[in-house]
Amino acid sequence: MNELQLHVSSEVGPPDEHGRVSASLTPAAVQVLLGWQSDQQIKSVHEASHAVASAVLRGAKSVKTIDIKNKFGGCSILDADDDEQPSIVRASTYLDLIVIALAGREGEILILGEPTNGNASDISEATKRAKQYFEAGMDVSALAGGIDCDYFNPVPTALAEALLSSMIETMTTARERARVLVTGHRDQIIALARIVYDARRLSDDALAAAFREIGLDPDKEGAKAN
């Protein structure tokens, strides 16, 4: 028995329309399949997780570029600051942005077996959005429907506690959604990670072709795309 067989679950799914079957792989098995440890290889998994999450939730066109060539590259996602995006979004759509931000970490845990320090900026972005989720009144269960903390110096203890409670709930909900999404699309993330690693940078037609190759139609809107 080889190293891969030691880590492959005996649970095999039913064949799809092409006669392929899916087996349950542990992170160790995926590591054997990929043989990946380098910085760019790990980044390709991380950024592919962001990209697939955004494509599923908001449509593949929400992903502008995936870049692991540059040290400070990454997965560039359209948001409300882009001219082609609406400036006002529903609370559920805003929460999707937090899910997408946390998908990189969940992809690392699922595929590589543990998270890396490359998640610091994602956690910072998700935390900022979770605070805005409270202050902009998007958390319907929040104290008074949401309060802008910038009007208080210092912030009253009760308000600080309400803000923290809301942020923890929002981040926990988003992280669980990210985990479920990444788990359900693991094979597509791995496939896209391979493409990203080989190309180093994807955008425009090359990015659209990559999404088609992994079974995500770039012309189809996401599950909750506005």
C-alpha positions as a Markdown table, in Angstrom:
| # | Residue | x | y | z |
|---|---|---|---|---|
| 1 | Met | 0.0 | 0.0 | 0.0 |
| 2 | Asn | 1.4 | 3.4 | -1.0 |
| 3 | Glu | 1.4 | 6.6 | 1.0 |
| 4 | Leu | -1.7 | 7.9 | -0.8 |
| 5 | Gln | -3.7 | 4.8 | -0.2 |
| 6 | Leu | -3.0 | 5.1 | 3.5 |
| 7 | His | -4.9 | 8.3 | 3.6 |
| 8 | Val | -7.8 | 7.7 | 1.2 |
| 9 | Ser | -11.1 | 6.9 | 2.8 |
| 10 | Ser | -12.9 | 3.8 | 1.7 |
| 11 | Glu | -16.0 | 5.8 | 1.1 |
| 12 | Val | -16.4 | 6.2 | -2.6 |
| 13 | Gly | -19.3 | 8.2 | -4.1 |
| 14 | Pro | -21.5 | 7.2 | -7.0 |
| 15 | Pro | -20.2 | 7.8 | -10.6 |
| 16 | Asp | -21.2 | 11.1 | -12.3 |
| 17 | Glu | -22.4 | 11.4 | -15.9 |
| 18 | His | -18.8 | 11.0 | -17.1 |
| 19 | Gly | -18.3 | 7.8 | -15.1 |
| 20 | Arg | -16.0 | 9.4 | -12.5 |
| 21 | Val | -16.3 | 8.6 | -8.8 |
| 22 | Ser | -15.3 | 10.8 | -5.9 |
| 23 | Ala | -13.4 | 9.4 | -2.9 |
| 24 | Ser | -13.1 | 11.2 | 0.4 |
| 25 | Leu | -9.5 | 12.4 | 0.9 |
| 26 | Thr | -7.9 | 13.6 | 4.1 |
| 27 | Pro | -5.6 | 16.6 | 4.1 |
| 28 | Ala | -2.6 | 14.2 | 4.2 |
| 29 | Ala | -3.9 | 12.5 | 1.0 |
| 30 | Val | -4.3 | 15.8 | -0.8 |
| 31 | Gln | -0.7 | 16.8 | 0.3 |
| 32 | Val | 0.5 | 13.6 | -1.3 |
| 33 | Leu | -1.5 | 14.3 | -4.5 |
| 34 | Leu | -0.2 | 17.8 | -4.7 |
| 35 | Gly | 3.2 | 17.4 | -3.2 |
| 36 | Trp | 3.0 | 21.1 | -2.3 |
| 37 | Gln | 5.0 | 23.0 | 0.4 |
| 38 | Ser | 6.4 | 26.0 | -1.4 |
| 39 | Asp | 5.2 | 29.6 | -0.8 |
| 40 | Gln | 3.6 | 29.9 | -4.2 |
| 41 | Gln | 2.0 | 26.5 | -4.1 |
| 42 | Ile | 0.4 | 27.3 | -0.7 |
| 43 | Lys | -0.7 | 30.7 | -2.0 |
| 44 | Ser | -2.3 | 29.0 | -5.0 |
| 45 | Val | -4.5 | 27.0 | -2.7 |
| 46 | His | -5.3 | 30.0 | -0.6 |
| 47 | Glu | -6.2 | 32.3 | -3.5 |
| 48 | Ala | -8.1 | 29.5 | -5.3 |
| 49 | Ser | -10.3 | 29.2 | -2.2 |
| 50 | His | -11.1 | 32.9 | -2.3 |
| 51 | Ala | -11.8 | 32.7 | -6.0 |
| 52 | Val | -14.1 | 29.7 | -5.9 |
| 53 | Ala | -16.0 | 31.1 | -3.0 |
| 54 | Ser | -16.6 | 34.4 | -4.8 |
| 55 | Ala | -17.6 | 32.6 | -8.0 |
| 56 | Val | -20.1 | 30.4 | -6.2 |
| 57 | Leu | -21.6 | 33.3 | -4.2 |
| 58 | Arg | -21.4 | 36.2 | -6.6 |
| 59 | Gly | -20.6 | 34.8 | -10.0 |
| 60 | Ala | -17.2 | 34.2 | -11.6 |
| 61 | Lys | -17.1 | 37.7 | -13.0 |
| 62 | Ser | -16.7 | 39.0 | -9.5 |
| 63 | Val | -13.1 | 37.7 | -9.6 |
| 64 | Lys | -10.9 | 40.2 | -11.4 |
| 65 | Thr | -7.5 | 38.5 | -11.1 |
| 66 | Ile | -5.7 | 35.8 | -9.3 |
| 67 | Asp | -2.0 | 36.5 | -8.8 |
| 68 | Ile | 0.6 | 34.5 | -7.0 |
| 69 | Lys | 3.5 | 35.8 | -9.0 |
| 70 | Asn | 3.9 | 39.0 | -7.0 |
| 71 | Lys | 4.8 | 38.9 | -3.3 |
| 72 | Phe | 1.8 | 41.0 | -2.5 |
| 73 | Gly | -0.5 | 39.7 | -5.2 |
| 74 | Gly | -3.7 | 37.7 | -4.4 |
| 75 | Cys | -7.2 | 37.3 | -5.5 |
| 76 | Ser | -8.8 | 40.6 | -6.5 |
| 77 | Ile | -12.5 | 40.6 | -5.9 |
| 78 | Leu | -15.0 | 43.2 | -7.0 |
| 79 | Asp | -16.7 | 45.1 | -4.2 |
| 80 | Ala | -18.8 | 48.2 | -3.6 |
| 81 | Asp | -15.8 | 50.5 | -4.3 |
| 82 | Asp | -15.6 | 49.4 | -7.9 |
| 83 | Asp | -17.5 | 51.5 | -10.4 |
| 84 | Glu | -19.2 | 48.4 | -11.9 |
| 85 | Gln | -20.6 | 47.3 | -8.6 |
| 86 | Pro | -23.7 | 48.7 | -6.8 |
| 87 | Ser | -22.8 | 51.0 | -3.9 |
| 88 | Ile | -25.7 | 49.7 | -1.8 |
| 89 | Val | -26.0 | 46.0 | -1.1 |
| 90 | Arg | -28.2 | 43.8 | 1.0 |
| 91 | Ala | -27.0 | 42.5 | 4.4 |
| 92 | Ser | -26.8 | 38.9 | 3.0 |
| 93 | Thr | -24.6 | 40.1 | 0.2 |
| 94 | Tyr | -22.4 | 42.0 | 2.6 |
| 95 | Leu | -22.1 | 38.9 | 4.7 |
| 96 | Asp | -21.0 | 37.0 | 1.6 |
| 97 | Leu | -18.0 | 39.3 | 1.4 |
| 98 | Ile | -16.9 | 38.2 | 4.9 |
| 99 | Val | -17.4 | 34.5 | 3.9 |
| 100 | Ile | -15.2 | 35.1 | 0.8 |
| 101 | Ala | -12.5 | 36.8 | 3.0 |
| 102 | Leu | -12.4 | 33.8 | 5.3 |
| 103 | Ala | -12.5 | 31.1 | 2.6 |
| 104 | Gly | -8.8 | 31.2 | 2.1 |
| 105 | Arg | -8.2 | 30.1 | 5.7 |
| 106 | Glu | -10.8 | 27.4 | 5.5 |
| 107 | Gly | -9.2 | 26.2 | 2.2 |
| 108 | Glu | -5.8 | 25.9 | 3.9 |
| 109 | Ile | -7.2 | 23.9 | 6.8 |
| 110 | Leu | -9.2 | 21.6 | 4.5 |
| 111 | Ile | -6.5 | 21.0 | 1.8 |
| 112 | Leu | -3.2 | 21.7 | 3.6 |
| 113 | Gly | -4.2 | 20.5 | 7.1 |
| 114 | Glu | -3.6 | 23.8 | 8.9 |
| 115 | Pro | -3.8 | 27.5 | 8.4 |
| 116 | Thr | -0.9 | 29.8 | 7.7 |
| 117 | Asn | 0.1 | 33.3 | 8.7 |
| 118 | Gly | -1.0 | 34.4 | 5.3 |
| 119 | Asn | -4.5 | 34.9 | 6.7 |
| 120 | Ala | -3.7 | 38.0 | 8.7 |
| 121 | Ser | -4.9 | 40.5 | 6.1 |
| 122 | Asp | -8.0 | 38.4 | 5.5 |
| 123 | Ile | -8.9 | 38.3 | 9.2 |
| 124 | Ser | -8.3 | 42.1 | 9.3 |
| 125 | Glu | -10.7 | 42.7 | 6.4 |
| 126 | Ala | -13.3 | 40.3 | 7.8 |
| 127 | Thr | -13.1 | 42.0 | 11.2 |
| 128 | Lys | -13.5 | 45.5 | 9.7 |
| 129 | Arg | -16.5 | 44.3 | 7.7 |
| 130 | Ala | -18.0 | 42.6 | 10.8 |
| 131 | Lys | -17.8 | 46.0 | 12.6 |
| 132 | Gln | -19.4 | 47.7 | 9.7 |
| 133 | Tyr | -22.1 | 45.0 | 9.6 |
| 134 | Phe | -23.1 | 46.1 | 13.1 |
| 135 | Glu | -22.6 | 49.8 | 12.8 |
| 136 | Ala | -24.5 | 50.0 | 9.4 |
| 137 | Gly | -27.6 | 48.3 | 10.9 |
| 138 | Met | -27.2 | 45.1 | 8.9 |
| 139 | Asp | -27.2 | 42.9 | 12.1 |
| 140 | Val | -31.0 | 42.8 | 12.7 |
| 141 | Ser | -30.5 | 41.4 | 16.2 |
| 142 | Ala | -28.0 | 44.1 | 17.2 |
| 143 | Leu | -28.6 | 46.6 | 20.1 |
| 144 | Ala | -30.9 | 49.4 | 18.9 |
| 145 | Gly | -30.6 | 48.0 | 15.3 |
| 146 | Gly | -27.0 | 49.2 | 15.2 |
| 147 | Ile | -25.0 | 52.2 | 16.5 |
| 148 | Asp | -22.0 | 54.0 | 15.0 |
| 149 | Cys | -19.3 | 53.7 | 17.7 |
| 150 | Asp | -17.3 | 56.6 | 16.2 |
| 151 | Tyr | -19.7 | 59.0 | 17.9 |
| 152 | Phe | -18.5 | 57.9 | 21.4 |
| 153 | Asn | -15.1 | 58.5 | 23.0 |
| 154 | Pro | -14.7 | 56.4 | 25.0 |
| 155 | Val | -17.2 | 53.9 | 23.8 |
| 156 | Pro | -19.6 | 53.0 | 26.6 |
| 157 | Thr | -19.1 | 49.5 | 28.1 |
| 158 | Ala | -22.6 | 48.3 | 27.1 |
| 159 | Leu | -22.1 | 49.4 | 23.5 |
| 160 | Ala | -18.6 | 47.9 | 23.3 |
| 161 | Glu | -20.0 | 44.6 | 24.6 |
| 162 | Ala | -22.9 | 44.7 | 22.1 |
| 163 | Leu | -20.5 | 45.5 | 19.3 |
| 164 | Leu | -18.1 | 42.6 | 20.3 |
| 165 | Ser | -21.0 | 40.2 | 20.6 |
| 166 | Ser | -22.3 | 41.1 | 17.1 |
| 167 | Met | -18.9 | 40.8 | 15.6 |
| 168 | Ile | -18.2 | 37.4 | 17.1 |
| 169 | Glu | -21.6 | 36.1 | 15.9 |
| 170 | Thr | -21.0 | 37.5 | 12.4 |
| 171 | Met | -17.5 | 36.2 | 12.1 |
| 172 | Thr | -18.5 | 32.8 | 13.5 |
| 173 | Thr | -21.5 | 32.5 | 11.1 |
| 174 | Ala | -19.3 | 33.6 | 8.1 |
| 175 | Arg | -16.5 | 31.2 | 9.0 |
| 176 | Glu | -18.9 | 28.2 | 9.3 |
| 177 | Arg | -20.4 | 29.2 | 5.9 |
| 178 | Ala | -16.9 | 29.4 | 4.4 |
| 179 | Arg | -16.0 | 26.0 | 5.8 |
| 180 | Val | -19.1 | 24.4 | 4.3 |
| 181 | Leu | -18.6 | 26.1 | 1.0 |
| 182 | Val | -15.0 | 25.2 | 0.7 |
| 183 | Thr | -15.7 | 21.6 | 1.7 |
| 184 | Gly | -18.4 | 21.3 | -0.9 |
| 185 | His | -16.2 | 22.7 | -3.7 |
| 186 | Arg | -12.9 | 21.1 | -2.6 |
| 187 | Asp | -12.2 | 19.4 | -5.9 |
| 188 | Gln | -12.8 | 22.6 | -7.9 |
| 189 | Ile | -10.4 | 24.5 | -5.5 |
| 190 | Ile | -7.7 | 22.0 | -6.0 |
| 191 | Ala | -8.2 | 22.0 | -9.8 |
| 192 | Leu | -8.1 | 25.8 | -9.9 |
| 193 | Ala | -5.0 | 25.9 | -7.6 |
| 194 | Arg | -3.1 | 23.7 | -10.0 |
| 195 | Ile | -4.0 | 26.1 | -12.9 |
| 196 | Val | -3.1 | 29.1 | -10.9 |
| 197 | Tyr | 0.2 | 27.6 | -9.8 |
| 198 | Asp | 1.2 | 26.8 | -13.4 |
| 199 | Ala | 0.1 | 30.2 | -14.8 |
| 200 | Arg | 1.2 | 32.3 | -11.8 |
| 201 | Arg | -1.4 | 35.0 | -12.8 |
| 202 | Leu | -4.8 | 34.7 | -14.3 |
| 203 | Ser | -7.1 | 37.5 | -15.6 |
| 204 | Asp | -9.6 | 38.3 | -18.4 |
| 205 | Asp | -10.0 | 35.4 | -20.9 |
| 206 | Ala | -7.4 | 33.1 | -19.2 |
| 207 | Leu | -9.3 | 33.4 | -15.9 |
| 208 | Ala | -12.7 | 32.8 | -17.6 |
| 209 | Ala | -11.2 | 29.7 | -19.3 |
| 210 | Ala | -9.9 | 28.5 | -15.9 |
| 211 | Phe | -13.3 | 28.8 | -14.4 |
| 212 | Arg | -14.9 | 26.9 | -17.3 |
| 213 | Glu | -12.3 | 24.1 | -16.9 |
| 214 | Ile | -13.2 | 23.5 | -13.3 |
| 215 | Gly | -17.0 | 23.6 | -14.1 |
| 216 | Leu | -17.9 | 27.2 | -13.0 |
| 217 | Asp | -19.5 | 29.1 | -15.9 |
| 218 | Pro | -18.1 | 32.6 | -15.9 |
| 219 | Asp | -21.3 | 33.9 | -17.5 |
| 220 | Lys | -23.5 | 32.6 | -14.7 |
| 221 | Glu | -24.4 | 34.7 | -11.8 |
| 222 | Gly | -23.6 | 33.4 | -8.3 |
| 223 | Ala | -26.0 | 32.0 | -5.8 |
| 224 | Lys | -26.7 | 35.5 | -4.4 |
| 225 | Ala | -25.3 | 37.8 | -7.0 |
| 226 | Asn | -27.1 | 41.2 | -7.1 |
